[in-house]
Amino acid sequence: MSDFDVIIVGGGIAGASLGAEIAAKRRTLIIEAEDHCGYHSTGRSAAFYLESYGGPEVARLSTASGDFLSEGGFLRTRGDLHIARDDLPELPSAVETRIVERAELEQWIPGIRPEWRRALFEPGCADIDVASLHATYLNRFRRDGGQLRTDARLHRANRRKRDWLVVLEDGSEIIGETIVNAAGAWADSVAEACSAAPLGVSPKRRTMVQLRVGRSGLRDLPLVDDAKGTFYFKGEGDRTVWLSPHDEIASDPCDAAPEEIDVATAIDRFEQVVDWPVERVERSWAGLRSFAPDRLPVYGFDAHAPGFFWCAGQGGFGIQTSPAAAKLAAALLLGEPPAAMVAAIDPEIFSPKRFSR
Ligand SMILES: Cc1cc2nc3c(=O)[nH]c(=O)nc-3n(C[C@H](O)[C@H](O)[C@H](O)COP(=O)(O)OP(=O)(O)OC[C@H]3O[C@@H](n4cnc5c(N)ncnc54)[C@H](O)[C@@H]3O)c2cc1C
C-alpha cells in the first residue's frame, strides 16, 4: 500500500497550485528541498501579469487565468508601455492594446529620451501579489488534506510494479503512485533521478535591480519595456524602480545570484531611456527561468516513464499562468474532463509527448 497517491516534487508556484487542485481528490504530498516553499524562482519574480507575454499559446493560459487572479484580489492594474524607436511590436491579436504617440508618451514618462517615438499601451498589465497567491494555494492544499514536507530533497526514485519508492537526501523513504515533477530549474535533474529521460528544460538566469533615482512620483509608473526586448522597468516606491536588462543567461540549476556586469548593463540601458539621475542600487537579485526547447511549458504524463508527470518549463510566465495551468494539469493527472477555465485550450500543445513524436 502506498503512502500517497501523488508525490509532488517542488513547492514553488507550480507544485503548490497543482497541489491545491488535487488535494481533495488524491492523497497528496509536496516535498520541497528548501526549508520553505518559494525560495527559488517563485520568490524572485518581477511579479507582473502581462497577457501578451510568451507568444500566443502561453497568452491563452494567461488570459484564461485573468479572471481568477482579478476576482481573487491578486492583481493591481498598472498598464504596460511597449516603447519603440521605430517599429511597434506585434502582439497576439486577442490582447487589448492602443498606439500612444510621442506627446502622450511624454506625459506617461516625463524625461523620456527623444529617440523613443511611440509606444503600444497594454492596459491590462498588472502587478501580481505573488506571496499571497502562493500562500493561498498552499493553504488550500493543506485545508484539503495535502501534506507538505520541507527540507525534503528527492535523491532518487525507483519505479516498482505500480508505484515509486522515493528516497530523500536524508535517507528516508516514501512510497507514492505518481510523481509530479514540479522542480523548476531542477526538472531535468529530477527526471534523471527517477530514470526518466530529461526533456532539455534549461534554466536561464534573469537579473533584477531595485534602483533609486532622482525623480519622485514613480510608484504607479506603468511597466515600460522596449519592442526589441532588451530591458524593462516598473515603478516600485515613490523614487524607486524595479529594472531588468532582460538577460537570459544559461545556468546550471542553483541558488542564482546577480552578476555585476548584468546590473551595470541594466543601468546603462535604463539611462538610454530616461534622463532621471541614478542615485544608487538599493538591492539586486537573480532567479532562474526554465524553458523547454520550444519555450512552451510541459504538462502531462511522460511518454515512456509510467507514473511520471511533468509540470515544468514555466519560463518567465509561471506565476501569471498558474491558475489555468494548474487546472489543465490537474485534469490530465486525474483523468478528468477539463475545468471550464481551460476547456477551450488544447492540452496536447503542452504534452511532453511532443518531444518524442
Ligand atoms: C527575475 C524573474 C522574473 C520573473 N517575472 C515573472 C513575472 O513577472 N510573471 C510571471 O508570471 N513569472 C515570472 N517569472 C517566472 C516565474 O517566477 C517562474 O515561472 C515560476 O516561479 C516557476 O515556478 P516553479 O514552481 O516551477 O519553480 P520554483 O519556484 O523554482 O520551484 C521549484 C521548487 O522545486 C524545489 N526542488 C528542486 N529540486 C528538488 C528536489 N530534488 N526535491 C525536492 N524539491 C526540489 C526547489 O527547491 C524549488 O523550491 C520570473 C522569474 C524570474 C527569475
The ligand as an ORCA input file, in Angstrom:
! r2SCAN-3c Opt
* xyz 0 1
  C      13.692     37.503    -12.372
  C      12.431     36.762    -12.722
  C      11.307     37.471    -13.090
  C      10.114     36.802    -13.359
  N       9.000     37.537    -13.581
  C       7.813     36.906    -13.753
  C       6.620     37.654    -13.901
  O       6.639     38.885    -13.851
  N       5.450     36.980    -14.066
  C       5.410     35.604    -14.117
  O       4.328     35.043    -14.291
  N       6.529     34.877    -13.964
  C       7.718     35.486    -13.786
  N       8.855     34.764    -13.629
  C       8.794     33.303    -13.799
  C       8.276     32.605    -12.572
  O       8.917     33.111    -11.415
  C       8.520     31.105    -12.743
  O       7.987     30.655    -13.969
  C       7.872     30.300    -11.621
  O       8.200     30.830    -10.372
  C       8.292     28.848    -11.721
  O       7.709     28.185    -10.617
  P       8.165     26.738    -10.221
  O       7.314     26.313     -9.088
  O       8.200     25.890    -11.442
  O       9.702     26.892     -9.788
  P      10.353     27.238     -8.365
  O       9.676     28.364     -7.703
  O      11.810     27.378     -8.583
  O      10.037     25.947     -7.508
  C      10.675     24.711     -7.760
  C      10.986     24.117     -6.396
  O      11.439     22.783     -6.570
  C      12.328     22.522     -5.494
  N      13.155     21.361     -5.839
  C      14.077     21.261     -6.826
  N      14.638     20.029     -6.817
  C      14.046     19.346     -5.809
  C      14.214     18.028     -5.299
  N      15.098     17.151     -5.838
  N      13.452     17.646     -4.248
  C      12.535     18.497     -3.703
  N      12.352     19.775     -4.142
  C      13.103     20.185     -5.176
  C      13.151     23.803     -5.393
  O      13.747     23.925     -4.133
  C      12.086     24.860     -5.673
  O      11.559     25.425     -4.489
  C      10.073     35.389    -13.334
  C      11.195     34.676    -12.991
  C      12.383     35.343    -12.673
  C      13.573     34.551    -12.270
*
